[in-house]
Amino acid sequence: MIVIKGSRVVTHDSIIAADIVIGDDGKIATMGRGMRAARSERVEAEGLFALPAAIDSHVHFRDPEDVSKEDFSTGSASALCGGVAAIMDMPNYRNPPTTTVSAYRQKLQIASSKSRCDFLLRFGASEHNQQEAAESGAPQLKVFLTDTKSELSCSKQAAISHFRAFPREKPVCVHAEEQSRIEERQKHYRAHEKIRDKLVARYASEFVLEQARKLNRRVHLCHLTTALEIEMCRQLPNVTYEINPAHLFLSISDLKRLGFLGKVNPPLRDRREQALLWRCIGEDTIIATDHAPHLISHKLEGAPGFPGVGTMLPLMLNAVRQRRLTLEQVARICSYNPARAFRIFSKGEISAGADADIVLVDMKKRWKITAENRLSKCGWTPFEGWEVRGSIEKVFLRGTLAYEGDGKGGGEVLAKPGFGREMKPRQ
């Protein structure tokens, strides 16, 4: 057994001074002041906050598609150094695309042997694989409404067929951008953010939400970038959504600094929309990174996306120091909400019976984000050199110390490849 002594425990609605007792089964046994347990290991946490480890419900770890960019070992190492103990990986586009049961099972085997943190894999929707997706047994489905230059693209009619066929109790996660408007605007504009403007996002989201209403099915909208989309989501009880930290912390004004590195889908928005996005953070918000670890050489060729799994929680903790958020809100939007939205009820909170996925944080320490200390194989971050407050000191995954920080932004990943387990949602 392990007893974490002297921390201030953060939940989604409170902060309490309590010791945490972790059982031999990797679950939280009990909490309270003055806790003791026979034959226990004592972890001193005086002056530290104990938060539920984050869950990043949107990553692309590229394995086995292109392991020069990332794989389950390096991606999960980056996750743990950033206080993320569980990830949900998107389907591969090619080599092979995760659009068949055989490719999905192959990827599960790879993740089981290489991932250091817990994981869940999504099945990919193509134009014609509705029956195979529905019968795959996968817990979630990903639909792209844009052209991805791969099998992972759906026309609106194909998407409707997937909405109807995929088990209604399981979520369909959607990349919602209107392909027809993209094609039209490409005739008139060269700037990425002008081609994929706010209406590209709005029209696609309106389509998805209308189908969710008609079919009364679970839908999750990925990486929303406008306040209007979020307000529309809130009108339906069976719809969840996420915000990418990149859209909270970066705007069009950062493109001059980032140059070719600043391309992402959906694109960065103006500062006004960025401010509105912050105001939209509420009881239902989920933060997820769309971790897209392209090599710089691929970014030079126009690849869209940012690495983010290792910077999500540090950025949100720094927002607490900036008084944009509270620690309780961070626990809610980074841990509790994704666990509940995707029905991983054993995770996302520090309470008796839950998995002991715990991050110990020193909110007084300052450190700088670098590509080196974020551990992603892609070797860069749009937040290079940013100074943040909130040092991740220790990360426990199912009661085992999985990462130990050095208080300066670096540290050691202790969880070995294969330690991660597949998460099983309760449907």
GIHU-V320302 format. One record per residue. N is the residue number from 1. PSI is psi in whole degrees, 0 to 359 (999 if undefined). OMEGA is omega in whole degrees, -180 to 180 (none if undefined). Layout:
<<N,PSI,OMEGA> <N,PSI,OMEGA>>
//
This chain:
<<1,157,178> <2,139,173> <3,118,175> <4,114,-171> <5,132,166> <6,7,-179> <7,165,168> <8,114,-173> <9,126,-179> <10,124,171> <11,182,-178> <12,352,-180> <13,6,-179> <14,166,171> <15,126,-178> <16,149,174> <17,119,-177> <18,150,168> <19,153,-180> <20,126,177> <21,123,-180> <22,125,-179> <23,171,180> <24,344,179> <25,4,179> <26,10,179> <27,159,178> <28,122,-178> <29,314,-179> <30,169,177> <31,154,177> <32,177,180> <33,145,177> <34,30,-179> <35,139,175> <36,153,176> <37,139,179> <38,143,178> <39,43,-178> <40,153,172> <41,133,-177> <42,128,176> <43,116,-179> <44,125,-178> <45,26,179> <46,130,180> <47,358,-179> <48,155,172> <49,139,175> <50,114,179> <51,153,170> <52,134,179> <53,145,-178> <54,157,174> <55,118,177> <56,107,-173> <57,17,179> <58,94,176> <59,158,173> <60,98,-177> <61,359,167> <62,358,-174> <63,125,4> <64,18,-173> <65,307,-179> <66,86,-174> <67,0,171> <68,335,179> <69,315,-175> <70,158,168> <71,179,-176> <72,330,179> <73,309,-177> <74,322,179> <75,319,180> <76,332,173> <77,316,177> <78,321,178> <79,310,-175> <80,322,180> <81,338,177> <82,12,177> <83,17,179> <84,120,-177> <85,355,-179> <86,141,-180> <87,158,172> <88,115,-171> <89,136,-180> <90,157,180> <91,146,175> <92,150,180> <93,326,-174> <94,173,173> <95,51,-12> <96,158,175> <97,143,-178> <98,62,-178> <99,6,177> <100,158,179> <101,321,-179> <102,318,179> <103,322,179> <104,315,180> <105,322,177> <106,317,-180> <107,322,176> <108,318,179> <109,319,180> <110,313,180> <111,319,-179> <112,329,-178> <113,341,-171> <114,335,-174> <115,135,177> <116,339,179> <117,169,180> <118,156,-170> <119,162,172> <120,140,-180> <121,144,178> <122,147,176> <123,149,-178> <124,137,178> <125,130,173> <126,183,-176> <127,332,-171> <128,13,-174> <129,31,-176> <130,314,-177> <131,317,-179> <132,320,178> <133,316,-177> <134,328,-177> <135,5,-174> <136,335,-174> <137,359,179> <138,145,-176> <139,340,-177> <140,160,179> <141,142,176> <142,128,179> <143,127,172> <144,124,177> <145,3,178> <146,167,178> <147,117,180> <148,7,-177> <149,32,-179> <150,183,177> <151,340,-177> <152,65,176> <153,141,-179> <154,135,166> <155,168,179> <156,322,-180> <157,320,177> <158,322,178> <159,318,178> <160,319,179> <161,321,176> <162,318,179> <163,324,-180> <164,323,-171> <165,321,-175> <166,139,-177> <167,129,-171> <168,333,-179> <169,351,179> <170,142,-176> <171,143,168> <172,119,-179> <173,133,-170> <174,131,165> <175,107,-170> <176,94,169> <177,140,-173> <178,108,-175> <179,321,-177> <180,321,179> <181,323,176> <182,312,-178> <183,321,179> <184,316,-176> <185,339,175> <186,339,178> <187,340,-171> <188,340,-174> <189,153,175> <190,330,-178> <191,130,-176> <192,317,-177> <193,340,176> <194,327,176> <195,312,-179> <196,67,-175> <197,185,-176> <198,329,-180> <199,331,174> <200,317,179> <201,315,-175> <202,313,-176> <203,319,180> <204,319,179> <205,320,177> <206,319,178> <207,311,-178> <208,316,-177> <209,325,177> <210,319,178> <211,322,177> <212,320,179> <213,313,-178> <214,318,-173> <215,354,179> <216,51,-178> <217,161,178> <218,130,179> <219,141,175> <220,123,179> <221,126,-176> <222,152,171> <223,63,176> <224,143,-174> <225,359,-178> <226,149,179> <227,324,-178> <228,317,179> <229,318,-179> <230,318,179> <231,324,177> <232,319,179> <233,323,-176> <234,354,178> <235,348,-176> <236,134,-176> <237,341,-175> <238,21,-178> <239,133,172> <240,167,-177> <241,166,179> <242,158,173> <243,134,177> <244,129,178> <245,330,179> <246,324,-179> <247,344,174> <248,324,-172> <249,349,179> <250,152,178> <251,181,179> <252,327,-179> <253,342,179> <254,352,-177> <255,328,178> <256,319,179> <257,317,-173> <258,330,-178> <259,227,-177> <260,341,179> <261,345,-172> <262,3,-178> <263,130,180> <264,152,176> <265,127,-12> <266,159,-174> <267,167,171> <268,147,-178> <269,177,179> <270,168,-175> <271,327,179> <272,313,179> <273,324,176> <274,316,179> <275,321,179> <276,325,179> <277,318,176> <278,318,-178> <279,337,-178> <280,347,-180> <281,123,-175> <282,198,-176> <283,336,-175> <284,0,-173> <285,141,171> <286,133,174> <287,127,179> <288,147,-164> <289,341,-171> <290,42,-178> <291,110,-177> <292,88,-171> <293,69,176> <294,146,171> <295,155,180> <296,325,178> <297,324,178> <298,327,175> <299,322,177> <300,331,179> <301,359,175> <302,10,-179> <303,131,-180> <304,140,173> <305,157,-179> <306,145,165> <307,146,-175> <308,346,-173> <309,330,-179> <310,351,-178> <311,351,-175> <312,299,-176> <313,317,176> <314,319,179> <315,319,-179> <316,325,176> <317,321,177> <318,328,177> <319,332,175> <320,316,178> <321,331,178> <322,1,180> <323,30,173> <324,333,-178> <325,167,168> <326,163,176> <327,324,178> <328,320,178> <329,319,178> <330,315,178> <331,324,-180> <332,307,-169> <333,338,-180> <334,344,-174> <335,295,-173> <336,311,-176> <337,312,177> <338,325,178> <339,318,-179> <340,319,-179> <341,322,-177> <342,12,169> <343,40,172> <344,76,-168> <345,351,178> <346,354,-175> <347,172,171> <348,0,178> <349,158,175> <350,100,-180> <351,158,-180> <352,131,179> <353,345,180> <354,157,172> <355,138,-180> <356,67,174> <357,100,-168> <358,137,175> <359,125,174> <360,125,-171> <361,135,170> <362,106,-175> <363,356,-179> <364,337,-174> <365,140,175> <366,147,175> <367,168,-178> <368,135,175> <369,130,172> <370,159,176> <371,325,-178> <372,316,-177> <373,356,176> <374,348,165> <375,2,178> <376,143,-179> <377,335,-176> <378,335,168> <379,21,176> <380,164,175> <381,143,176> <382,351,-179> <383,22,-180> <384,127,177> <385,358,179> <386,132,175> <387,129,-179> <388,160,175> <389,134,-177> <390,88,-176> <391,128,177> <392,108,-173> <393,317,180> <394,147,174> <395,122,176> <396,134,175> <397,116,-176> <398,43,174> <399,355,179> <400,135,177> <401,113,-174> <402,338,180> <403,136,176> <404,119,-178> <405,163,178> <406,6,180> <407,0,-178> <408,16,-179> <409,339,178> <410,188,-180> <411,191,-176> <412,128,173> <413,119,-177> <414,334,178> <415,132,-178> <416,158,174> <417,133,-178> <418,353,178> <419,332,-180> <420,149,178> <421,151,175> <422,132,177> <423,142,-178> <424,104,179> <425,150,173> <426,115,-176> <427,999,none>>
//
